[in-house]
Amino acid sequence: MLQFTRSFLGKIRTTYALRKYSQEFKMRNQFDFGPKPSFKHWFPRHMGKGLIKMRRVLKNVDCIIEIHDARIPISGRNPGLQQALSSKPYLLLLNKIDLVQFTKQHVDAIFEFYREKNVENVIFTELLSSGQCHPSVRQIIPACVNLVQKSHRHDRAGDMDINIMVVGIPNVGKSSLIKALRSGNLGRKGGPEVGRNPGHTRAVMNRVHVSSNPAVYLLDTPGIFEPHITDMHVGMKLALCNTVHDHVMGPSMVADYLLYTLNKHRDFTYTKYFNLPGPTDCSLTLLKHISNETNQFQTRAVQTGTGKVHVKIPDFDQAASVFLKTFREGKLGNFLLDDVLNFEFMHKFNEETELFDDENESNF
């Protein structure tokens, strides 16, 4: 009983301290990206080749599943995918709901946004659920079968099996979907290897059997971005969700944006997790503290009057990687990074997207 009381009082003190921080703490109003930042160089050659290959095999496909990260349900989707593959029935999965804190208002706003974009079929999923298959996974095959049955299968009218192509940006769960469906429907392990970092799948792969009744096959594809990401906030959100390699902008800068985001949400859970005395708006202060807490140092040779001396200095990039990994695993809380209840934010993304033209093709 005494132990329970102490634990309960400890939680009260922590909650009170976090509320006090929220009331007193002042932070940046805007994030400084520095001179001429750009994500334009993040479009590897295999992405262009992958999209060309997808178009070539489209006649053998009955349905498209696009997967996107539910933490950024609006930002970062590649509209070119839907435009290039729009001749087929289309299902959008917003994955990783275990890492998001939704309200009914948020969900309704997301559905309304996609209805206006003519995306009628949206399912929220958790594909890496520990233990048993998450209920959301069991909705996917019936939804696809229903879409295919309502469509005209011009190229495959006589075929009884169903081929589904899985598309999306990198590291949102495309390979995880195939493994989850094989396990849930066939009781089989295996399928494409799942990578922790973006860009793991680099080619359009062979069909993978995921259901017997009816016979359904999935085709895994490489993650494909838009050729140009012009909005730096979108680019940073993609980096926070680990769909872009940290080295593109540098882990320290991505960690600084994460700190800015957490403070903007008035969520100071990181102070307790990393044993900080209070919240900070300085990423160097935070990373130096994490470096000390996790023993992330690098040795440098320094020339002195008596010769070279080896000294230890904080490894800020490694500390930044620790900070980012902690967030991506949900240990700092669950976040919806897109402000879907903000009219200006939603209106910006609700503008009509132009079809890929010859100028876009030259980037492939």
C-alpha positions in Angstrom: 0.0 0.0 0.0 2.8 2.4 0.9 4.6 1.6 -2.4 1.4 2.3 -4.3 0.9 5.6 -2.5 4.5 6.7 -3.3 4.0 5.7 -7.0 0.7 7.6 -7.2 2.2 10.7 -5.5 5.2 10.5 -7.9 2.8 10.6 -10.9 1.0 13.6 -9.4 4.2 15.5 -8.9 5.3 14.7 -12.5 2.0 15.9 -13.9 2.1 19.1 -11.9 5.7 19.8 -13.0 4.8 19.3 -16.7 1.8 21.6 -16.4 4.0 24.2 -14.7 6.5 23.9 -17.5 3.7 24.3 -20.0 2.6 27.6 -18.4 6.0 29.1 -17.9 8.1 27.9 -20.8 8.7 30.2 -23.8 9.8 28.8 -27.1 10.5 29.7 -30.7 7.5 30.8 -32.8 9.1 29.7 -36.0 11.7 27.1 -37.0 14.8 28.5 -38.8 15.8 26.1 -41.6 19.0 28.1 -42.5 20.1 29.3 -45.9 18.5 27.7 -48.9 17.6 24.3 -47.4 16.4 21.7 -49.9 15.1 18.1 -50.2 15.4 18.2 -54.0 18.4 15.9 -54.1 16.4 13.1 -52.3 15.0 11.2 -55.4 17.2 8.1 -56.0 17.4 6.7 -59.5 15.6 3.4 -58.4 12.4 5.5 -57.6 12.0 6.7 -61.2 12.7 3.2 -62.6 10.2 1.8 -60.1 7.4 4.1 -61.3 8.1 3.2 -64.9 8.0 -0.5 -64.1 4.7 -0.1 -62.2 3.0 1.5 -65.2 4.2 -1.3 -67.4 2.7 -4.1 -65.2 -0.5 -2.1 -64.5 -2.6 -4.2 -67.0 -2.0 -7.3 -64.8 -3.2 -5.5 -61.6 -6.7 -5.5 -60.4 -6.5 -3.0 -57.4 -4.0 -0.5 -55.9 -3.3 -0.2 -52.2 -1.5 2.9 -51.2 0.0 3.0 -47.7 0.9 6.2 -45.8 2.0 7.1 -42.3 -1.0 8.0 -40.1 1.1 10.5 -38.2 1.2 12.6 -41.3 -2.1 11.7 -43.0 -2.0 14.7 -45.3 1.6 15.7 -45.7 4.1 13.9 -47.9 1.9 11.7 -50.0 3.0 11.4 -53.6 -0.1 12.5 -55.6 1.6 11.2 -58.8 1.1 7.6 -57.6 -2.7 8.0 -57.6 -2.7 9.9 -60.8 -0.5 7.4 -62.6 -2.4 4.4 -61.4 -5.9 5.9 -61.2 -7.4 3.5 -63.8 -7.6 0.8 -61.1 -9.7 0.6 -57.9 -7.8 2.4 -55.2 -7.6 1.8 -51.4 -5.7 4.1 -49.0 -4.3 2.7 -45.8 -3.2 5.1 -43.0 -0.8 3.0 -41.1 0.9 3.1 -37.7 -2.1 4.2 -35.7 -0.5 2.9 -32.6 1.9 5.9 -32.8 -0.9 8.5 -33.2 -3.4 10.0 -30.7 -6.6 10.7 -32.6 -9.9 12.3 -31.6 -13.2 11.8 -33.6 -12.7 15.3 -34.9 -9.3 14.5 -36.3 -10.7 11.3 -38.0 -13.7 13.1 -39.5 -11.5 15.9 -40.8 -9.2 13.4 -42.5 -12.1 11.5 -44.1 -13.6 14.8 -45.3 -10.3 15.9 -46.8 -10.0 12.7 -48.8 -13.6 12.7 -49.9 -12.9 16.1 -51.5 -9.9 14.5 -53.2 -12.1 11.6 -54.6 -10.4 9.1 -52.3 -13.5 7.3 -50.9 -11.8 4.2 -49.5 -9.6 4.9 -46.4 -8.7 2.4 -43.6 -6.7 3.2 -40.5 -4.3 0.3 -39.8 -1.7 -1.1 -37.4 0.4 -3.6 -39.4 3.1 -4.3 -36.9 0.8 -5.2 -34.0 2.5 -7.4 -31.5 0.9 -10.8 -30.8 -2.3 -11.4 -32.7 -3.3 -9.8 -36.0 -4.7 -6.4 -35.5 -8.5 -6.2 -36.4 -7.8 -3.5 -39.0 -5.7 -6.0 -41.1 -8.8 -8.2 -41.5 -10.7 -5.4 -43.3 -8.1 -5.0 -46.1 -8.7 -8.1 -48.3 -12.6 -7.9 -48.2 -12.4 -4.2 -49.0 -10.2 -4.9 -52.1 -12.3 -7.8 -53.2 -15.4 -5.6 -53.0 -13.7 -2.8 -55.1 -12.5 -5.3 -57.7 -16.0 -6.9 -58.0 -17.5 -3.5 -58.7 -14.9 -2.6 -61.3 -14.5 -3.6 -65.0 -11.5 -6.0 -65.3 -10.8 -5.3 -69.0 -7.4 -6.9 -69.1 -8.2 -9.8 -66.7 -11.9 -10.5 -67.1 -11.3 -14.3 -67.3 -8.9 -14.6 -64.3 -10.2 -15.8 -61.0 -7.3 -14.6 -58.9 -6.8 -11.0 -57.8 -3.6 -9.1 -58.1 -3.0 -6.1 -55.9 -0.1 -3.6 -56.2 1.1 -2.0 -52.9 2.5 1.5 -53.4 3.5 4.5 -51.2 6.5 6.6 -50.1 9.4 4.8 -48.3 9.1 3.1 -44.9 5.4 3.3 -44.4 4.7 -0.4 -44.1 4.3 -1.8 -47.6 6.4 -5.0 -46.9 4.8 -5.2 -43.4 1.4 -5.3 -45.0 2.3 -8.4 -47.1 3.8 -10.2 -44.1 0.7 -9.3 -41.9 -1.7 -10.6 -44.6 0.2 -13.8 -45.1 0.3 -14.5 -41.4 -3.3 -13.5 -40.8 -4.9 -15.3 -43.8 -2.6 -18.2 -44.5 -0.8 -18.7 -41.2 2.5 -18.4 -42.9 5.6 -16.5 -42.0 7.9 -15.0 -44.6 7.4 -12.6 -47.4 9.5 -9.6 -48.3 12.1 -8.6 -45.8 11.1 -5.6 -43.7 13.7 -2.8 -43.3 13.9 -0.3 -40.5 15.3 2.4 -42.7 13.7 3.9 -45.8 14.6 2.7 -49.3 14.8 -1.0 -48.3 12.7 -2.3 -51.3 14.4 -1.0 -54.5 12.6 -3.0 -57.2 9.1 -4.1 -58.2 9.0 -7.6 -56.9 7.2 -10.9 -57.8 3.7 -11.7 -56.7 3.3 -12.9 -53.1 0.3 -15.1 -52.2 -1.6 -13.6 -49.2 -5.1 -15.2 -49.4 -6.6 -18.5 -50.6 -10.3 -17.7 -50.5 -10.4 -15.8 -52.8 -6.9 -16.2 -54.2 -5.2 -12.9 -53.7 -1.6 -11.9 -54.6 0.2 -8.8 -53.6 3.0 -7.0 -55.5 5.5 -5.1 -53.4 7.1 -1.9 -54.9 9.8 0.6 -53.9 8.8 3.7 -52.0 8.5 6.7 -54.3 8.5 10.4 -53.4 7.5 13.3 -55.4 10.6 14.4 -57.4 10.6 17.7 -55.6 9.7 18.4 -51.9 9.4 22.2 -51.8 7.8 22.6 -48.4 10.5 22.2 -45.7 8.0 21.5 -43.0 6.7 18.6 -45.0 10.2 17.4 -45.6 11.0 17.5 -41.9 7.8 15.6 -41.0 8.8 12.9 -43.4 12.2 12.8 -41.7 10.7 12.6 -38.3 8.6 9.6 -39.5 11.8 8.0 -40.9 10.7 8.0 -44.5 13.7 10.1 -45.4 17.2 9.2 -44.4 18.5 11.4 -41.5 21.6 12.2 -43.4 19.7 14.1 -46.1 19.3 17.1 -43.7 21.6 15.9 -40.9 20.4 14.1 -37.8 21.1 17.1 -35.6 18.8 19.4 -37.6 16.0 16.8 -37.7 16.4 16.4 -33.9 16.2 20.2 -33.5 12.9 20.1 -35.5 11.6 17.3 -33.3 12.4 19.4 -30.2 10.6 22.4 -31.8 7.6 20.2 -32.6 7.4 18.7 -29.1 7.6 22.1 -27.5 5.0 23.5 -29.9 2.7 20.7 -28.8 3.5 21.7 -25.2 4.5 18.1 -24.5 7.6 17.9 -22.3 7.7 14.2 -21.8 11.2 14.2 -23.1 12.3 16.1 -19.9 11.4 13.1 -17.7 12.6 10.4 -20.2 16.1 11.9 -20.5 16.3 13.2 -16.9 16.4 16.9 -17.8 15.8 19.5 -15.1 13.2 21.2 -17.3 12.3 21.8 -21.0 14.7 23.6 -23.3 14.4 25.3 -26.7 18.1 24.7 -27.4 18.8 21.5 -29.2 22.5 21.6 -28.4 21.7 21.7 -24.6 19.4 18.7 -25.1 21.9 16.7 -27.2 24.8 17.4 -24.9 22.6 16.1 -22.0 21.6 13.0 -24.0 25.3 12.4 -24.9 26.2 12.4 -21.2 23.2 10.2 -20.3 23.9 7.6 -23.0 27.6 7.9 -23.1 27.7 9.1 -26.8 31.2 10.6 -27.2 33.8 10.8 -29.9 37.6 11.1 -29.3 39.5 14.0 -30.9 43.2 14.7 -31.0 44.0 18.2 -29.8 47.5 19.7 -30.3 48.8 21.4 -27.1 52.1 22.9 -26.1 53.3 19.5 -24.8 52.0 17.5 -27.7 48.8 15.8 -28.8 46.1 15.1 -26.2 43.1 12.9 -26.9 39.9 14.4 -25.5 36.3 13.2 -25.5 33.6 15.5 -26.9 29.9 14.9 -27.2 28.8 13.1 -30.3 25.9 15.3 -31.3 24.8 13.2 -34.3 24.7 10.0 -32.3 22.8 11.8 -29.5 20.4 13.1 -32.1 19.9 9.6 -33.5 19.0 8.4 -29.9 16.5 11.3 -29.5 14.9 10.5 -32.9 14.8 6.7 -32.3 13.1 7.3 -29.0 10.4 9.4 -30.6 9.9 7.0 -33.5 9.3 4.1 -31.1 6.5 6.1 -29.4 8.4 6.5 -26.1 7.9 10.2 -26.1 4.1 9.9 -26.7 1.9 9.5 -29.7 1.5 12.5 -32.1 -0.5 13.6 -35.0 2.0 15.8 -36.8 -0.4 17.3 -39.3 -2.7 20.0 -37.9 -5.8 18.6 -39.6 -8.2 20.9 -37.7 -6.4 24.0 -39.0 -8.3 25.4 -42.0 -5.3 27.1 -43.6 -3.2 24.0 -43.4 -5.9 21.8 -44.9 -6.7 24.3 -47.6 -3.1 24.4 -48.7 -3.1 20.7 -49.4 -6.6 20.7 -50.9 -5.5 22.5 -54.0 -5.7 20.5 -57.2 -2.5 18.5 -58.0 -1.3 18.7 -61.6 -0.7 15.5 -63.5 2.8 14.4 -64.2 3.9 16.0 -67.4 7.0 15.7 -69.6 9.0 18.0 -67.3 8.3 15.6 -64.4 9.2 12.6 -66.5 12.7 14.1 -67.1 13.3 13.8 -63.3 13.0 10.0 -63.6 
